[in-house]
Amino acid sequence: MSPFIVQAGLTFFDEFYFHHKRGLPLWERLGHPLDTITVLACYLFVINKQPNPTNLSIYLGLAIFSCLFITKDEFIHSEQSPPAEQWLHAMLFVIHPIGLTVLMAYWYGGQFPEYLNAEALTSFKEFIKVQTIIVSCFLTYQILYWSVPWRKFKSTTNTITT
């Protein structure tokens, strides 16, 4: 469970320190919820689909797409973000595929009881359900906080005025 906890901690620090400090231009206000949706798609797939070779291939496609998609903004971040935020993004890019691999291993490995005991598998399934709720709440926050009509965003300076 530690990759998910580390990823959540880094993501929240990125959001509530760096993003709030510098503000987000339109491209980030749109792009960050899309990043979250790619992660949520992986969680929802695992919760709702039975592990089999076909579904494993679909999951791998979703996970690989998510890992690539989240890097889409780094060309612009390199110009607009401070070095500490860029380092934090690098850490997120390292932990992201680890978390999705652990998710796959428990989901797909659950059909092999000789490798995973039932108690650990049940605990992990409950943890992923809670994680899905947390990610869904974070997505809702991202959409509402950064796009509410009563807030004015200065796209040229990346700052927020209220």
N, C-alpha and C positions, 0 to 999 in steps of 0.2 A: 504493500500500500504506500510505501514511502515515495515512489516516483510521483504519485498523484498529489501527495501532500507537498512535496517540494515544488512541483509545477504550480499548484494553487498559490503557494506562498510567493513565488517569483512573479506570477501573473498579477496578484493583488498589489504587490509592491510597485510593479510597472504601472499599473492603472492608477493607484491612489497616490503615488508619489510623482512619478515622471509625467504622466498624462495630465494630472491636475495642475502640476507646476507650470507646464509649458502650454497647456491647451492642445486641442486637436484640430487640425484643418479638416475640411470636408472629406478628403480622400481617406483619412484615418477613421473618421466618424462612421464612414460606410464600411471600410475594410475590416475593422476589428470585430464587429459582430459577425461578418462572414467567416473570419478565422474561427470564432467560437462555434459557429454552426458546423464547421467541418469536424470539430472535436465531438460535438453533440451527436452528429450522425453516426460516428463510431460507437459511442456509448449506447445509443438507441438501437442500433443494429444488433449489438451483442445481447441486449436485454430481450429483444423481440424475435431473434432468429435462433434456430437450433444449429449447433455446430455440425457441419458436414463439409465435404470437400468443395462443393459449389459455393456455399456460404463463406467458407474460408477464403476463397478467391475474391469474392465480393468485398469481404472485410479488408483484405490486403489492399485492394484497389482504393477503398475509402481511406485507409490509414496512410498509404503512400501519397494520395492526393492531399490529405491534410498536412502532412509533413512538408510537401513542396509548396502548398498554397500559403502557409503562414510566413514563408520567406519573401513573399511578393513585394513587400514594402521596404526591404532593406536597402535598396539603392537610394531611395529618398531619405530614409532614416540616417544614412551615413552622412548626409549633408545637414539634416535638421535636428538631430538628436545629440545630446552630450555623450562623451565616451562611456560614462558609467551606464547609461541606458543601452548603448550598443552592446556592452559587455553582458548586461542582463538579458538582452535578446539572444545573445550567443548561448547563454546558459539555458534559456528556454528551448532553443533549437536542439540542444543536446538532450534535454530531459523529455521532450515531446515524443520522439520515436521510442524511447525507453518505456514510457508509460503506455503507449499504444501496443507495444510488444508484450508487456506484462498483461494487459487486458486480453489480448489474443491468446496468450498462453493459458490463462485461467479459463477463459471461455471454451477454447478448443480442447484444452487438456482435461476439462471436466468430464469428458467422455471416456477417460482412461483412469479409473479409480485407483489403479495400482500406483499412479504418480501423484495424485492429489487426494487427500482424505476428504471425506464428505463434509466435515465440520469446517475446514478451511475454505472449501468451495462455497458453502452456504454463506459464510461470513463475507467472502469476497463479493458474491452476488448482491448481498445487501449493501455492502460498501459502494458498489458501482451504481446501485439504484439511488443512494443518497448523493453520490457524486453527480449523477445525471440531474438531479433536482438542483443542486448547487450551481452547476454549469448553466442550467436553464434560467435560474434566477439572475446569474451574472449576465447572460445574454439580454434578458429583459432590462436590467439596469443599463447596459451599454446602449441599447436602443433608446430608452427613455431619457437617460441623463444627457447624452450627447446630441439628441435631436429634438428636445422639447421646444415648442414654438416660442415660449416666453424668454428663452436665453438667446443672446446675440453672440455670435462667434466672429472674431476677426480672423479671417483666413490668411491675411497677409502677414500677421505677426504671431499666429498660433496662440493667441491669448484669448481669454474669455472675459466678457463684460456682462454684468447682470443688471 
